[in-house]
Amino acid sequence: MLTKDYVNEVKTNGNSALAKAIEGLKNTSSLSYFLENLGFLPNDFDGSVLLPFISHESSNVRFWVVKNLGKLGDIKYIEPLSKIVKEDTDSMVRREAVSSLGRMRSAKNIQTLLSLLTDPDPKILAQAIRGLLVFKGNTAVDTQLKQLANHPNEFIQQVIQKEYFPKKIKSSHLPHAQTYDYLKNVVVNGDVREILQAVPDDSIHLTFTSPPYYNARDYSVYPSYKAYLHFLADVFEKVHRVTKEGRFFVLNTSPIIIPRVSRQHSSKRYPIPFDIHPLLTEMGWEFIDDIVWLKPEASVKNRNAGFLQHRKPLAYKPNPVTEYLMVYRKKSDKLIDWNIREYEWKIVKESKILGNYETSNVWRIDPTFAKNHSAVFPVELCNRVITFYSFRGDVVLDPFAGSGTVGIAANALERHFFLTEKDEKYFQVIETNLGNKSLFSKNEPRFVTLNEFTLLTKI
Ligand SMILES: C[S@@+](CC[C@H](N)C(=O)[O-])C[C@H]1O[C@@H](n2cnc3c(N)ncnc32)[C@H](O)[C@@H]1O
């Protein structure tokens, strides 16, 4: 029986032992197993023992032959690998051959790689681009790669745009980790759409929010579902402008049900997360993650009573025990590592998430019910979002602050809050909740109207 240990032993006995062992492997599955487990190849390994199998009838065998030749990075295999690229019928084998040619970093491969820029398989194209970018600065390479700037495949487009046409980001007046003092620990009473007009570009580090519901109670506020989505998109576009480069926006939403008017009508379910998502990506938010907030079934409204009795198909109504936390990042050519490097090491160290943490995208958290607001966040939910997506001293925005839970959590975690709330009654709840809290920072909390805030920004 073939084992990894046997393959290893043969490998260390030199090329002729290896050639003999391979020749002795009569069936395809043993040959595949042997080639797959060759692992690291010694410098003096002679790839020619593999060449007889490069046109083997099994695509798996061909794949592993190509992969092993690729590990050698030797230009003497350019010809057989180029032949595979041109002639093999299996896309995995071809992709591996392009990758192997690229890894050689040899100018001799430029023509072959350039000839692949019209390949219909975007993965072949991506591998060819990767191999060619090593020769950035070579006129032929640059000219042909630039022509892919509007390629229909978004991934190819993104790579070329980043390499050759990087967006010029308006330089912010402040370093990435810093922001304006008048945004620190401030709660503004007013319509977020007006308030954000007074907030400068690139000034907020993180936004976490749960928007007002589109439901029977709020019906008069939003004349239609379309108008409601339009309102949310308007707010989130403004949030995008004020967000610092490459920083996060976490949106809590879930589909909602508008109950039926009478027995002659049916209830209607609106898929808010799915409808708002394309609007968000369109305006420049890059989708990062979907986190599911899972609540105990006993804490949600029961829709099952009817079905439980009659058990008739089509009338099944599961109890919705989940909400989404949709995680987005302000689109940027810069990697997240860049964002992190913009902070002093001391801040990064103090912001580390130590000990146990939720490793999956399902967060089991009990909902919170409050007397003074009908839809408050559990503090635990805010704690997780704030610690995972911001640093100590950052400014965290909640444009629909409600009772101010994001502010309470931000302060406890040594972040600043910037909250906006339209309803005077809830604004006062926030004042009660936050006004008497001892604050971590020197920035005393301010509870202001839109006019007062506008004045603050001018001081
Ligand atoms: C779902 S609640 C947020 C509750 C909050 N997460 C908490 O923990 O208390 C949404 C809030 O958005 C507020 N709101 C609605 N439209 C607004 C607007 N245009 N500007 C600012 N706040 C608004 C509502 O008054 C409501 O308090």
PDBQT file of the ligand as one rigid body, heavy atoms in Angstrom, charges set to zero:
ROOT
HETATM    1  C1  LIG A 501     -34.364  51.341  15.652  1.00  0.00    +0.000 C 
HETATM    2  S1  LIG A 501     -34.170  52.819  16.497  1.00  0.00    +0.000 S 
HETATM    3  C2  LIG A 501     -32.540  52.735  17.109  1.00  0.00    +0.000 C 
HETATM    4  C3  LIG A 501     -32.429  52.206  18.508  1.00  0.00    +0.000 C 
HETATM    5  C4  LIG A 501     -31.018  52.186  19.017  1.00  0.00    +0.000 C 
HETATM    6  N1  LIG A 501     -30.204  51.237  18.287  1.00  0.00    +0.000 N 
HETATM    7  C5  LIG A 501     -30.955  51.883  20.531  1.00  0.00    +0.000 C 
HETATM    8  O1  LIG A 501     -30.160  51.041  20.931  1.00  0.00    +0.000 OA
HETATM    9  O2  LIG A 501     -31.675  52.511  21.280  1.00  0.00    +0.000 OA
HETATM   10  C6  LIG A 501     -34.098  54.015  15.232  1.00  0.00    +0.000 C 
HETATM   11  C7  LIG A 501     -34.091  55.460  15.702  1.00  0.00    +0.000 C 
HETATM   12  O3  LIG A 501     -33.872  56.302  14.567  1.00  0.00    +0.000 OA
HETATM   13  C8  LIG A 501     -34.517  57.537  14.825  1.00  0.00    +0.000 C 
HETATM   14  N2  LIG A 501     -34.680  58.266  13.539  1.00  0.00    +0.000 N 
HETATM   15  C9  LIG A 501     -35.589  58.040  12.563  1.00  0.00    +0.000 A 
HETATM   16  N3  LIG A 501     -35.397  58.880  11.537  1.00  0.00    +0.000 NA
HETATM   17  C10 LIG A 501     -34.343  59.656  11.835  1.00  0.00    +0.000 A 
HETATM   18  C11 LIG A 501     -33.660  60.713  11.166  1.00  0.00    +0.000 A 
HETATM   19  N4  LIG A 501     -34.052  61.130   9.976  1.00  0.00    +0.000 N 
HETATM   20  N5  LIG A 501     -32.609  61.281  11.781  1.00  0.00    +0.000 NA
HETATM   21  C12 LIG A 501     -32.198  60.862  13.014  1.00  0.00    +0.000 A 
HETATM   22  N6  LIG A 501     -32.805  59.887  13.706  1.00  0.00    +0.000 NA
HETATM   23  C13 LIG A 501     -33.878  59.281  13.126  1.00  0.00    +0.000 A 
HETATM   24  C14 LIG A 501     -35.837  57.105  15.462  1.00  0.00    +0.000 C 
HETATM   25  O4  LIG A 501     -36.414  58.160  16.213  1.00  0.00    +0.000 OA
HETATM   26  C15 LIG A 501     -35.392  55.924  16.339  1.00  0.00    +0.000 C 
HETATM   27  O5  LIG A 501     -35.152  56.315  17.660  1.00  0.00    +0.000 OA
ENDROOT
TORSDOF 0
